Amino acid sequence: MKRYLAAALLAALVAVTLLPGCGNRKPAGAKAAAAEDQAATVLVTTAVRGDIENTLELTGTAQATDEVDVVPEMAGKVTRVHADLGDYVHRGQTLVSLDTQLAAAQANQAAAGVAAAQARLAQAQETTNLTEEQTAVAVRQAQVGLQAAREQLSKARTAAKLQEATVESNIEQARTAVKSAETQLAEIRAGAREQQLRQAQEQVTQAQAGLTLAKQTYERYDRLHEKGVVATQQLDQVRTQYEVAQAQYQQAVEAQSLVREGARTEQVRLAELNLSLAQERLRLAESARHQVEIAKRDVAGAEQQVHLAQEQVNAALANRQQVALRVRDAQAAAAAVGQAAAAMDLASVQVAKYSVSAPISGLVAQRNVDPGEGASPGIPVMRLVDLDPIRVEAVVSELDVDRVKKGQRGIVTVDGLPGEEFVGTVQEIAPQASGGSRNYLVRVQVDNPSGKIKPGMFVRTELILESRTDTVLISRDALVERDGDRTVFAVEDGRIKVREVQVGATRGSLVEILEGVEDGDRLVVTGQTALAEDQRVTAQDRAASSQE
């Protein structure tokens, strides 16, 4: 791993240390004067190119990611405990079962209430549908009856007008016939004259006209009778009048013939008979006026039927209010079903709450109840802890907090688990310092699938702040800090060259040099404070020195 890069590079670096004789101290002036005569032996290391990671070590205490006290929501006697201390449980797994007899009975009662409410709703809906259908049928029937009554009234009015016109026409014709018969009788008795002949001809003409009118009237009545406008009785009367008109015409023709032949006793009797018949027809025609009154009463009756039919329509329409009442009843029944269903759901939820489930996945850290004991809301029956991942809380100073970012990964080691490494990731960084200090809380999440890291263990986290590749690396021993400046003592052509350097990442014994050193440069790693610029030295690898 990258963390062992330091050891590998150090094995490749060459270090130098002063020989034992070099430890004899001389005055500074004497040392400078003797620099030309004697070269000091120094241990050196060689700058190389390699990879380095800029890290920051955090220390903290392991804590469970989640730690939950499991408490029941209902009170009851414990019938079974499904997990023991140290068991791993999954979220939603049943931990403790409580006695559900009472709750189950309440749930059954609520279910029965739902069934009863649904039955009432079905009955209300059926009644609503039936009432609506019956009302619609009644309205349609009433409207059909009203239309029929109106049509009957129209027919009655037409028949009454026709009856009245017919009766008056018949009376007028009968009166005319009486006058004509009277005139004819008088003429016959007086004897035939030219005037009588003309009158006989006129009688024939009038009888013929009456026959034509009677025939037309009969044919019109016959058509109206076929349409149902005129009653059979009225048609029979018109038919009789038509037959009478035929007889009158025949009699007029015969009378004309008699006039031409001259007055005879038979003619007188016939004229008297015609007069008697005409008078009888007049009486019959006048007596038919009561048919007009009957027709008017029929009209009044038809008007009354129209009024009654209209009232039936109004009553049928008014019954629609019953439909609205039934609809409201059905809505109330539906609301009752909803309430009953809610009560059943509540009872079912309560039954479910008699089974205490794990709110998280984790280990049973504490078990507080046994079968037969009582459980109460608010009193924990178990405690669960989630150890994968586990959380490490560490503090970072104000100098380093800006270097820490969410999502940074690091190598985690635990003092209680020597030789083992884990992977950690920065999850949270506190936005303000803790208490009165200048330290900031940082939470690191560590993968802990085996559960080896336990809450309370001391944990070290080496965060990888930055990774750099193919950069110049030197041993930390080669770096010298003086008055805030960082320098190295390089050996060039057997002489010391002091260089200022710019330092980058640091990890372990390795230091990245951004400026001032090139790979291959040989740098003194110990005793630099005793050296001077341009001093002659003899360089010796640290590895070779250690072998000697």
BELPE-V69959 format. One record per run of one state. SS is the DSSP state (H for helix, E for strand, - for the rest). FROM is the first residue (numbers start at 1). TO is the last residue. If there is no record, write none. Layout:
{{SS;FROM;TO} {SS;FROM;TO}}
//
This chain:
{{-;1;1} {H;2;12} {-;13;15} {E;16;16} {-;17;19} {H;20;23} {-;24;27} {H;28;34} {-;35;39} {E;40;46} {-;47;47} {E;48;71} {-;72;75} {E;76;81} {-;82;87} {E;88;89} {-;90;93} {E;94;98} {-;99;100} {H;101;190} {-;191;193} {H;194;227} {-;228;231} {H;232;261} {-;262;264} {H;265;287} {-;288;288} {H;289;318} {-;319;319} {H;320;353} {-;354;354} {E;355;357} {-;358;361} {E;362;367} {-;368;373} {E;374;375} {-;376;379} {E;380;397} {-;398;400} {H;401;403} {-;404;408} {E;409;414} {-;415;416} {E;417;429} {-;430;438} {E;439;446} {-;447;457} {E;458;475} {H;476;478} {-;479;479} {E;480;482} {-;483;484} {E;485;492} {-;493;494} {E;495;500} {-;501;501} {E;502;507} {-;508;509} {E;510;515} {-;516;521} {E;522;524} {-;525;527} {H;528;530} {-;531;535} {E;536;541} {H;542;547} {-;548;548}}
//
